Amino acid sequence: MSRAIWPGLTLAGALVAQPALAGECPADKMKPNARQMVDTKPVGVTDVTLGSINLEKQPANIKDRELRFRKLTIEPGGIVPWHSHDDRPALIFVQQGEIVEYASNCVDPIVHKAGDLRPEVFGTSHWWKNLGKETVILYVGDVRKDPHDHNM
């Protein structure tokens, strides 16, 4: 194929309807209060804080906030219990495995695979379960207000 054809193919590909990005709720499945709180305990989950920074002592000077970086290891069948991110924004990176998220604002479960990055912000309440046979490893950066908040 000649090089002159490639730009046209690229544009044609961009015009085709794109599915939701991996690890996101499809737009037509988003709905407030789509899922109610599930009262579960952590199962097969190890949560290790790798480091933290007191943000009040940094130039950002964000009072009573801590930037925390953690590693969560979820064994097959493991559960990260229901929790909210209304006051604790986070970014989760799936380093290994595949895990299913049950979010309060999505009708369908959301599958996250290795390489996915999931933002968790105000309005996000959810729980996660490892339905696979492989251990899942997540790296989590969050901004925590309450040092006694041990939600995953």
HELIX and SHEET records of a PDB file:
HELIX    1   1 ARG A    3  ILE A    5  5                                   3    
HELIX    2   2 TRP A    6  LEU A   15  1                                  10    
HELIX    3   3 ALA A   27  LYS A   29  5                                   3    
HELIX    4   4 LEU A   55  LYS A   57  5                                   3    
SHEET    1   A 5 VAL A  43  ASN A  54  0                                        
SHEET    2   A 5 GLU A  66  SER A  84 -1                                        
SHEET    3   A 5 SER A 125  LYS A 129 -1                                        
SHEET    4   A 5 GLU A  98  ALA A 103 -1                                        
SHEET    5   A 5 ILE A 110  LYS A 113 -1                                        
SHEET    1   B 5 VAL A  43  ASN A  54  0                                        
SHEET    2   B 5 GLU A  66  SER A  84 -1                                        
SHEET    3   B 5 VAL A 136  ARG A 144 -1                                        
SHEET    4   B 5 ALA A  90  GLN A  96 -1                                        
SHEET    5   B 5 LEU A 117  GLU A 120 -1                                        
END                                                                             
